[in-house]
Amino acid sequence: MADKLLFIRDVAERLGRSPAQVAWMVHKGTAPKSAIIAGRRMFRESDVEAFIDAAFAEAS
């Protein structure tokens, strides 16, 4: 089964950030992996979860 695709607003909610902050993270290269699909920035749910898991792994 394919990953659910998330918009910036969905990722922002998951990370506790504003959509503008997530857009800035994308610009700086510090956001979860994403792609432009049909003219919209999209994130795979598994990439967002991996991003969160990596942050906790680095904190240990």
C-alpha positions as CSV (number, residue, x, y, z in Angstrom):
1,M,0.0,0.0,0.0
2,A,1.3,3.4,-0.9
3,D,2.1,6.1,1.7
4,K,-0.4,8.7,2.5
5,L,0.6,12.0,0.9
6,L,0.6,15.1,3.2
7,F,0.4,18.8,2.4
8,I,2.5,21.4,4.2
9,R,-0.4,22.2,6.5
10,D,-0.6,18.5,7.5
11,V,3.1,18.3,8.3
12,A,3.0,21.6,10.2
13,E,0.2,20.2,12.4
14,R,2.2,17.0,13.0
15,L,5.3,18.9,13.9
16,G,3.6,21.6,15.9
17,R,4.7,24.4,13.6
18,S,3.0,26.8,11.3
19,P,2.8,26.1,7.6
20,A,5.2,29.1,7.0
21,Q,7.7,27.6,9.4
22,V,7.6,24.3,7.5
23,A,8.0,26.1,4.2
24,W,11.1,27.8,5.6
25,M,12.4,24.5,6.8
26,V,12.0,23.2,3.2
27,H,13.8,26.3,1.9
28,K,16.7,25.7,4.4
29,G,16.9,22.0,3.7
30,T,15.9,21.0,7.2
31,A,12.4,19.6,6.6
32,P,11.4,16.0,5.9
33,K,12.0,14.9,2.3
34,S,9.3,16.2,0.0
35,A,8.5,16.7,-3.7
36,I,6.4,18.9,-6.0
37,I,3.5,16.8,-7.3
38,A,0.9,18.5,-9.5
39,G,2.2,21.9,-8.5
40,R,2.0,21.3,-4.8
41,R,4.6,20.4,-2.2
42,M,3.9,16.9,-0.9
43,F,5.4,14.8,1.9
44,R,5.1,11.0,2.3
45,E,3.8,10.2,5.8
46,S,6.6,7.7,6.3
47,D,9.2,10.4,5.6
48,V,7.7,12.7,8.2
49,E,7.6,9.8,10.7
50,A,11.3,9.0,9.9
51,F,12.2,12.7,10.4
52,I,10.6,12.6,13.8
53,D,12.3,9.3,14.7
54,A,15.7,10.6,13.6
55,A,15.3,13.7,15.8
56,F,14.6,11.5,18.9
57,A,17.5,9.2,17.9
58,E,19.9,12.2,17.8
59,A,18.7,13.4,21.2
60,S,19.6,10.2,22.9
